[in-house]
Amino acid sequence: MPIIVRDYTWEQTDKMLYITVPLKGVKSQKVDLFSTEEYLKVHYPPYLFECFLFASVYDKKSAAEIGNGVVLFKLEKQEPQIWELLQNPDAESRERQKELRDAAVARSQERAKEEQEEKASKKQELNRFGVKQQMDLEDAERHRIEAVKENERRLATEELDKWKEQQKAMAEKEKRDAEERKQKEALEEAEKKVQKRKEKLKKKKSIFHEETEGKPMREPGRINVSFTPRVFPTPVRESQTLQEEEWLKKQADMRKIMEVADEDLSEEEKNPVWLRDKGNEFFKAGNFKAACNAYSHAIRLNCRMPSIYSNRAACHLKMGNHMKCIEDSSKALDILKPPVPQNAASRCKAHVRRGTSLVQLELYVEGLQDYESALKIDPANDQLLTDANRIRAIIQGSAPS
């Protein structure tokens, strides 16, 4: 039979209610609290405190503090007013107390169920939000991949259009050259006719002088003039030398492409970008020889793409062809000029691959120079720093090669 606590105290304002219940020496860990809007219970065996409140309070806005040997309830009233009593006068009988106590337990269970449902609802909402975020990320990634593919298609189309225009320009130039040859041949024929007429006239004059004066006429001389061969019909200008050399280099590259063209090849196999991607697939599959062949064919089609040289250097490095790896890495670095932030990653890879091959050939000083160049580009790369320190230690003789 519990001992009912009756030496509690209470204070109130029009909005707040304060109830102090003594713990009578019982530890706070053994105190069991239960509260609703109209019912309070503090159970710490063998003591029991029950309070059927005079009016309703906000249970969620209220608080209970345990300390200093007491339990202090801070309750906020639902209706601001001064209570005449703390206990509900209707809770005098045991039957009424049991009824209010059961109602409080039922209300507590209902509130726990509502909180559980609210928690489940929030969890479900968070799950839906997470799924939506994941779907948004997947959509963004898909759009990015489509944009990259579209950009590659656009570049390939532009290069094809540029190649067609160059072919058209070459055809027009050949047509002009053919017309110039015809005109030149016509001029030569006309010159031959004029020369024949001059020879006939000369013979007639010679006969005339022999008949008249008996002295032969002085034979006319001919001066041959030669000109420096030039591709362009315009005069040489120093200000246009760089543009002319660049145009001639592009024409040479196009002629090289025409030399490697084959009717049996598909349109994709004539595209250096497609060949580069195909070589990347072979490289990922471990077929380094096939990847090297694909890169070599792409270089024959377009020798100004640094990524193809760098990728072929990676193949040679895998196959142990260190001299060829050094050559391709050097070629990639020559094309990657001027050094700008956009080609920093490509330059870093080329330096590392060339440096690795140099180290494999025991050219440690030259290899260290490449690693230091890569570190200048990517100073936060811990792996590069570790490799550079190891090569430096080998050069100094403090580590095995």
C-alpha positions as semicolon CSV with decimal commas, in nm:
position;residue;x (nm);y (nm);z (nm)
1;M;0,000;0,000;0,000
2;P;0,175;0,330;-0,114
3;I;0,207;0,625;0,119
4;I;0,020;0,928;-0,016
5;V;0,229;1,246;-0,019
6;R;0,036;1,538;0,120
7;D;0,309;1,783;0,225
8;Y;0,343;1,933;-0,122
9;T;0,319;2,307;-0,193
10;W;0,180;2,501;-0,488
11;E;0,180;2,854;-0,622
12;Q;0,007;3,012;-0,919
13;T;-0,030;3,314;-1,139
14;D;-0,308;3,380;-1,386
15;K;-0,106;3,189;-1,654
16;M;0,132;2,955;-1,468
17;L;0,105;2,693;-1,193
18;Y;0,402;2,572;-0,981
19;I;0,379;2,251;-0,771
20;T;0,665;2,134;-0,547
21;V;0,664;1,768;-0,435
22;P;0,929;1,655;-0,181
23;L;1,116;1,331;-0,262
24;K;1,177;1,242;0,104
25;G;1,529;1,117;0,052
26;V;1,454;0,901;-0,254
27;K;1,707;0,914;-0,541
28;S;1,595;1,091;-0,859
29;Q;1,667;0,778;-1,070
30;K;1,382;0,594;-0,893
31;V;1,120;0,865;-0,957
32;D;0,842;0,781;-1,207
33;L;0,655;1,080;-1,354
34;F;0,326;1,076;-1,544
35;S;0,128;1,378;-1,662
36;T;-0,159;1,479;-1,887
37;E;-0,359;1,796;-1,929
38;E;-0,567;1,726;-1,614
39;Y;-0,369;1,466;-1,414
40;L;-0,027;1,445;-1,244
41;K;0,142;1,146;-1,080
42;V;0,478;1,113;-0,905
43;H;0,562;0,760;-0,786
44;Y;0,877;0,694;-0,586
45;P;0,820;0,383;-0,373
46;P;0,683;0,370;-0,118
47;Y;0,548;0,723;-0,178
48;L;0,282;0,832;-0,427
49;F;0,166;1,177;-0,528
50;E;-0,152;1,218;-0,737
51;C;-0,318;1,541;-0,841
52;F;-0,642;1,575;-1,037
53;L;-0,605;1,936;-1,154
54;F;-0,876;2,194;-1,108
55;A;-0,859;2,289;-1,481
56;S;-0,665;2,191;-1,791
57;V;-0,302;2,282;-1,863
58;Y;-0,080;2,258;-2,173
59;D;0,103;1,930;-2,123
60;K;0,350;1,982;-2,411
61;K;0,436;2,337;-2,297
62;S;0,483;2,233;-1,933
63;A;0,795;2,097;-1,764
64;A;0,904;1,897;-1,460
65;E;1,240;1,946;-1,292
66;I;1,392;1,691;-1,046
67;G;1,665;1,815;-0,816
68;N;1,756;1,932;-0,469
69;G;1,529;1,665;-0,320
70;V;1,208;1,788;-0,487
71;V;1,006;1,757;-0,808
72;L;0,906;2,100;-0,943
73;F;0,618;2,111;-1,194
74;K;0,594;2,423;-1,411
75;L;0,251;2,407;-1,577
76;E;0,101;2,656;-1,824
77;K;-0,274;2,705;-1,792
78;Q;-0,491;2,670;-2,098
79;E;-0,721;2,950;-1,977
80;P;-0,560;3,238;-1,787
81;Q;-0,733;3,261;-1,447
82;I;-0,674;3,219;-1,074
83;W;-0,779;2,875;-0,949
84;E;-0,974;2,849;-0,627
85;L;-0,833;2,502;-0,558
86;L;-0,550;2,285;-0,688
87;Q;-0,747;1,958;-0,685
88;N;-1,061;1,903;-0,887
89;P;-1,354;1,894;-0,639
90;D;-1,523;1,630;-0,857
91;A;-1,240;1,381;-0,784
92;E;-1,334;1,311;-0,421
93;S;-1,477;0,963;-0,473
94;R;-1,264;0,661;-0,567
95;E;-1,489;0,583;-0,861
96;R;-1,440;0,933;-1,002
97;Q;-1,064;0,915;-0,940
98;K;-1,047;0,580;-1,120
99;E;-1,248;0,725;-1,409
100;L;-1,018;1,030;-1,437
101;R;-0,709;0,812;-1,398
102;D;-0,825;0,578;-1,679
103;A;-0,908;0,876;-1,896
104;A;-0,557;1,018;-1,835
105;V;-0,395;0,685;-1,930
106;A;-0,612;0,661;-2,242
107;R;-0,522;1,019;-2,335
108;S;-0,152;0,941;-2,281
109;Q;-0,176;0,634;-2,504
110;E;-0,361;0,831;-2,771
111;R;-0,101;1,107;-2,757
112;A;0,182;0,849;-2,785
113;K;0,007;0,699;-3,087
114;E;-0,030;1,044;-3,245
115;E;0,338;1,118;-3,185
116;Q;0,435;0,784;-3,335
117;E;0,217;0,850;-3,642
118;E;0,362;1,200;-3,674
119;K;0,714;1,059;-3,648
120;A;0,633;0,795;-3,912
121;S;0,485;1,066;-4,135
122;K;0,798;1,281;-4,102
123;K;1,018;0,981;-4,173
124;Q;0,813;0,897;-4,483
125;E;0,833;1,258;-4,596
126;L;1,212;1,257;-4,547
127;N;1,235;0,933;-4,746
128;R;1,033;1,090;-5,027
129;F;1,256;1,395;-5,015
130;G;1,566;1,175;-5,031
131;V;1,428;0,980;-5,327
132;K;1,344;1,307;-5,503
133;Q;1,695;1,441;-5,439
134;Q;1,845;1,119;-5,577
135;M;1,623;1,139;-5,884
136;D;1,721;1,504;-5,934
137;L;2,090;1,409;-5,911
138;E;2,042;1,126;-6,162
139;D;1,856;1,362;-6,398
140;A;2,132;1,620;-6,367
141;E;2,398;1,355;-6,441
142;R;2,200;1,225;-6,738
143;H;2,161;1,579;-6,874
144;R;2,534;1,639;-6,827
145;I;2,622;1,319;-7,017
146;E;2,378;1,412;-7,295
147;A;2,532;1,759;-7,313
148;V;2,882;1,608;-7,342
149;K;2,766;1,372;-7,618
150;E;2,592;1,656;-7,799
151;N;2,906;1,868;-7,773
152;E;3,115;1,581;-7,916
153;R;2,867;1,537;-8,201
154;R;2,873;1,911;-8,266
155;L;3,254;1,918;-8,273
156;A;3,263;1,618;-8,506
157;T;3,008;1,785;-8,735
158;E;3,204;2,110;-8,736
159;E;3,526;1,928;-8,820
160;L;3,350;1,739;-9,099
161;D;3,207;2,064;-9,239
162;K;3,548;2,227;-9,216
163;W;3,702;1,929;-9,397
164;K;3,437;1,954;-9,671
165;E;3,508;2,325;-9,714
166;Q;3,880;2,254;-9,738
167;Q;3,816;1,983;-9,996
168;K;3,600;2,227;-10,191
169;A;3,873;2,493;-10,173
170;M;4,132;2,238;-10,291
171;A;3,908;2,138;-10,582
172;E;3,861;2,501;-10,682
173;K;4,235;2,558;-10,657
174;E;4,303;2,255;-10,878
175;K;4,047;2,388;-11,124
176;R;4,221;2,727;-11,128
177;D;4,559;2,557;-11,170
178;A;4,424;2,357;-11,466
179;E;4,291;2,676;-11,626
180;E;4,626;2,848;-11,567
181;R;4,807;2,553;-11,727
182;K;4,579;2,574;-12,029
183;Q;4,641;2,947;-12,057
184;K;5,014;2,889;-12,019
185;E;5,010;2,623;-12,292
186;A;4,811;2,856;-12,517
187;L;5,067;3,132;-12,455
188;E;5,351;2,893;-12,531
189;E;5,185;2,793;-12,860
190;A;5,134;3,158;-12,949
191;E;5,496;3,231;-12,857
192;K;5,614;2,945;-13,078
193;K;5,416;3,086;-13,371
194;V;5,562;3,430;-13,309
195;Q;5,909;3,278;-13,291
196;K;5,857;3,101;-13,624
197;R;5,743;3,424;-13,782
198;K;6,048;3,603;-13,641
199;E;6,276;3,335;-13,783
200;K;6,114;3,371;-14,128
201;L;6,145;3,746;-14,106
202;K;6,505;3,711;-13,997
203;K;6,581;3,494;-14,295
204;K;6,420;3,745;-14,526
205;K;6,618;4,032;-14,369
206;S;6,940;3,833;-14,395
207;I;6,882;3,769;-14,763
208;F;6,795;4,136;-14,807
209;H;7,115;4,256;-14,637
210;E;7,330;4,008;-14,829
211;E;7,180;4,129;-15,147
212;T;7,209;4,495;-15,058
213;E;7,512;4,547;-14,834
214;G;7,665;4,205;-14,812
215;K;7,687;4,227;-14,430
216;P;7,501;3,983;-14,207
217;M;7,264;4,125;-13,946
218;R;7,344;4,086;-13,579
219;E;7,152;3,796;-13,435
220;P;6,908;3,890;-13,153
221;G;6,972;3,747;-12,804
222;R;6,729;3,601;-12,553
223;I;6,733;3,648;-12,175
224;N;6,578;3,371;-11,963
225;V;6,417;3,498;-11,642
226;S;6,339;3,255;-11,357
227;F;6,112;3,329;-11,056
228;T;6,108;3,183;-10,707
229;P;5,834;2,918;-10,689
230;R;5,537;3,032;-10,478
231;V;5,204;2,862;-10,393
232;F;5,005;3,181;-10,343
233;P;4,934;3,409;-10,640
234;T;4,981;3,724;-10,429
235;P;5,319;3,892;-10,363
236;V;5,519;3,790;-10,058
237;R;5,442;4,001;-9,752
238;E;5,621;3,953;-9,420
239;S;5,305;4,038;-9,222
240;Q;5,120;3,741;-9,377
241;T;5,399;3,481;-9,351
242;L;5,260;3,315;-9,035
243;Q;4,908;3,288;-9,180
244;E;5,040;3,139;-9,505
245;E;5,256;2,884;-9,320
246;E;4,960;2,784;-9,101
247;W;4,740;2,741;-9,410
248;L;5,004;2,530;-9,583
249;K;5,040;2,314;-9,270
250;K;4,664;2,255;-9,259
251;Q;4,670;2,160;-9,626
252;A;4,951;1,913;-9,557
253;D;4,749;1,762;-9,270
254;M;4,446;1,725;-9,497
255;R;4,658;1,558;-9,765
256;K;4,786;1,321;-9,497
257;I;4,425;1,239;-9,404
258;M;4,345;1,175;-9,771
259;E;4,648;0,943;-9,795
260;V;4,525;0,724;-9,508
261;A;4,164;0,727;-9,626
262;D;4,025;0,390;-9,723
263;E;3,690;0,315;-9,891
264;D;3,646;0,014;-9,661
265;L;3,655;0,233;-9,347
266;S;3,327;0,353;-9,194
267;E;3,259;0,719;-9,113
268;E;3,333;0,653;-8,744
269;E;3,670;0,497;-8,832
270;K;3,760;0,819;-9,016
271;N;3,683;1,028;-8,706
272;P;3,986;1,078;-8,474
273;V;3,760;1,154;-8,175
274;W;3,575;0,824;-8,222
275;L;3,908;0,640;-8,256
276;R;4,036;0,804;-7,936
277;D;3,725;0,691;-7,744
278;K;3,762;0,340;-7,893
279;G;4,123;0,331;-7,779
280;N;4,012;0,436;-7,429
281;E;3,773;0,139;-7,421
282;F;4,054;-0,100;-7,524
283;F;4,279;0,052;-7,258
284;K;4,019;0,002;-6,985
285;A;3,977;-0,361;-7,098
286;G;4,354;-0,418;-7,071
287;N;4,407;-0,461;-7,448
288;F;4,694;-0,210;-7,469
289;K;4,815;-0,315;-7,815
290;A;4,471;-0,262;-7,971
291;A;4,442;0,071;-7,789
292;C;4,784;0,176;-7,923
293;N;4,678;0,088;-8,280
294;A;4,357;0,292;-8,244
295;Y;4,551;0,594;-8,113
296;S;4,809;0,563;-8,394
297;H;4,536;0,565;-8,660
298;A;4,375;0,868;-8,492
299;I;4,711;1,051;-8,499
300;R;4,741;0,984;-8,874
301;L;4,403;1,155;-8,915
302;N;4,470;1,444;-8,676
303;C;4,816;1,506;-8,532
304;R;4,718;1,812;-8,328
305;M;4,519;1,638;-8,049
306;P;4,741;1,616;-7,737
307;S;4,509;1,371;-7,558
308;I;4,576;1,102;-7,824
309;Y;4,955;1,129;-7,778
310;S;4,917;1,124;-7,398
311;N;4,690;0,816;-7,410
312;R;4,927;0,632;-7,646
313;A;5,210;0,718;-7,406
314;A;5,010;0,545;-7,130
315;C;4,981;0,234;-7,352
316;H;5,356;0,230;-7,419
317;L;5,421;0,270;-7,046
318;K;5,200;-0,032;-6,973
319;M;5,376;-0,239;-7,240
320;G;5,725;-0,133;-7,124
321;N;5,806;0,072;-7,440
322;H;5,964;0,354;-7,238
323;M;6,138;0,538;-7,524
324;K;5,813;0,558;-7,720
325;C;5,632;0,670;-7,404
326;I;5,885;0,952;-7,365
327;E;5,841;1,056;-7,731
328;D;5,459;1,064;-7,714
329;S;5,457;1,248;-7,378
330;S;5,700;1,509;-7,516
331;K;5,483;1,552;-7,826
332;A;5,172;1,603;-7,607
333;L;5,356;1,867;-7,400
334;D;5,465;2,046;-7,720
335;I;5,104;2,068;-7,837
336;L;4,976;2,174;-7,491
337;K;5,116;2,524;-7,530
338;P;5,068;2,784;-7,401
339;P;5,020;2,641;-7,047
340;V;4,679;2,752;-6,922
341;P;4,453;2,629;-6,635
342;Q;4,230;2,449;-6,887
343;N;4,510;2,206;-6,989
344;A;4,675;2,177;-6,645
345;A;4,546;1,822;-6,581
346;S;4,665;1,700;-6,924
347;R;5,011;1,854;-6,875
348;C;5,037;1,695;-6,529
349;K;4,959;1,347;-6,670
350;A;5,213;1,389;-6,952
351;H;5,489;1,492;-6,708
352;V;5,416;1,197;-6,477
353;R;5,417;0,942;-6,762
354;R;5,739;1,076;-6,910
355;G;5,898;1,094;-6,565
356;T;5,796;0,733;-6,489
357;S;5,954;0,608;-6,814
358;L;6,272;0,804;-6,745
359;V;6,296;0,650;-6,398
360;Q;6,242;0,302;-6,547
361;L;6,537;0,376;-6,777
362;E;6,734;0,476;-6,462
363;L;6,750;0,841;-6,574
364;Y;6,656;0,952;-6,224
365;V;6,756;1,318;-6,248
366;E;6,551;1,376;-6,566
367;G;6,258;1,181;-6,420
368;L;6,268;1,390;-6,100
369;Q;6,250;1,707;-6,310
370;D;5,926;1,584;-6,468
371;Y;5,780;1,493;-6,128
372;E;5,869;1,837;-5,993
373;S;5,700;1,997;-6,295
374;A;5,388;1,790;-6,222
375;L;5,399;1,900;-5,855
376;K;5,407;2,265;-5,963
377;I;5,080;2,200;-6,148
378;D;4,919;1,990;-5,872
379;P;5,100;2,069;-5,543
380;A;4,825;1,905;-5,331
381;N;4,882;1,556;-5,479
382;D;5,031;1,350;-5,195
383;Q;5,113;1,053;-5,423
384;L;5,323;1,274;-5,654
385;L;5,508;1,418;-5,353
386;T;5,579;1,067;-5,219
387;D;5,712;0,944;-5,556
388;A;5,927;1,256;-5,600
389;N;6,078;1,211;-5,254
390;R;6,153;0,844;-5,329
391;I;6,331;0,935;-5,656
392;R;6,525;1,210;-5,475
393;A;6,631;0,957;-5,213
394;I;6,753;0,719;-5,487
395;I;6,958;0,999;-5,643
396;Q;7,113;1,085;-5,306
397;G;7,189;0,718;-5,243
398;S;6,976;0,689;-4,929
399;A;6,723;0,445;-5,077
400;P;6,745;0,139;-5,303
401;S;6,656;0,192;-5,671
